[in-house]
Amino acid sequence: MTLGLCSGALPDASLDDLVEAVVRRGLAVLELRAGDAHGVDTERPLFAAAALDRVRIRGVALSAFRDRGAGSALRLARVAELLDVPILVGGPAGLSSRIARATRVVGHGTRVAVVVRGPGAVPAAREVAGRGIDVAWDVDRSDEAPHRTVSDLLAAVGPHLRHIRLHGGGPESALQEGRGIGGMAGRLALAGYDGPVVLTPASTAHRIAWQAWLGRRGGWGCGGAARSGELVNLTTPDT
């Protein structure tokens, strides 16, 4: 698996600042979320093409573009093509609406995964995979045993599980000790999961901690910046 960052960790940061944060923390991939300040959206496809080049120059890969329910399926597909990433169909709409939207995007020849989360993640994932669509799992605070949930997901959808976003980790790792995140990572490794696991804050209450952890406090490259070469831990080991 590859560790990365969701732009939601620094929603007001530019694309260059996000890439700098990824590099500073020893991460490998960046997930772009629609509506954040990185500038990539369905209305400016040429910016998306330029963004891919700017990210690759720094040795970072883009993992996905996270849709929030705005923009046409055709425009989303165009962004996905230019960024060379799958579209993650999330947003506030119900599961059936997300599946329908994903199906429309797939119709334009684009890779897509439907986001599932919460207590109903496993049956929702089973329904999504039953339509031949990949699954993106959001691990949030409502899941008290993510190590067991990931086992159930792998059993239910297998290779259709293609993207994971962990709400927490990073500067919140100490708060998650004993929650089962380490066990989740172990089960993914044993299953041969080769997709991304991207980190994002569990809530806006941790915004300042994330800014410091990513080197934002006091300006980029100052204050909370990590030591050169320092790698990030997903969380403290547990079972």
Phi, psi and omega in degrees: 000158178240136180269144181206190184231139171269142180299343176296345176291330177222073189296341180261007183273149175286168178299316181297321179293322177297315179297319178300320179294319179299313181295316183299323183271005178072025178271173187242331187227160179229127173261128178263128180256129179304138176097348177279173191278007181292342173095353179273122178206175185288346182271347183229070184298328181294328177295324179298318179297317178293325181298320181300317179296318182294325180288315183294328179302326181271004178080018180255147176251149171272135182265327185185164169244119186269112179284143178240022173096003180249154178089151182284159178299322180296316179293321176299316179298323179295317177298317179299319179296316183290325179274345183059049180222162171282158172266131173261115184269106179236228180087180187281350184295155178292171185300315182298322178292321179293320177297318179297318178295317178299320180297321178294320179293317178302325180299343178263013175081028185247145174288137185218148169223140178265133182281132172234153181196168174079189184301332181264019185299318185291308178297327177295317179298321179297320179292318179297309181297329177296339176268005181079019182251144180286166186240138170243122184257126173263117179270105182245181186292344179287345180266107184277349181219068184297335178294327176280322179299318182294326176297318179293321179295315180297322178291327185278320187235349176052236185292352176288346175281108190241349184206137179229133173241123181260117175279100186127207186073192180055232181290351179264005186304319182298330180285345184255007181300132180084001184278339180109011181291319178298319177296323177299313180298320179297318179294322177296318180296316180296329180279355181076024178299124183243017179268183180276151166237109184254146184259144176208155181298147176290331177197168179291347178297339182260016186302315183294320179298320179292320178300317179293316182297326181267005176086019185273329185293129180079009180101155181295136178086002182233170172064259188273016182296145178286155173297147181304129177084357181290133180262157180266144170260140178299312175186179176287145183296140173204186180229000000 
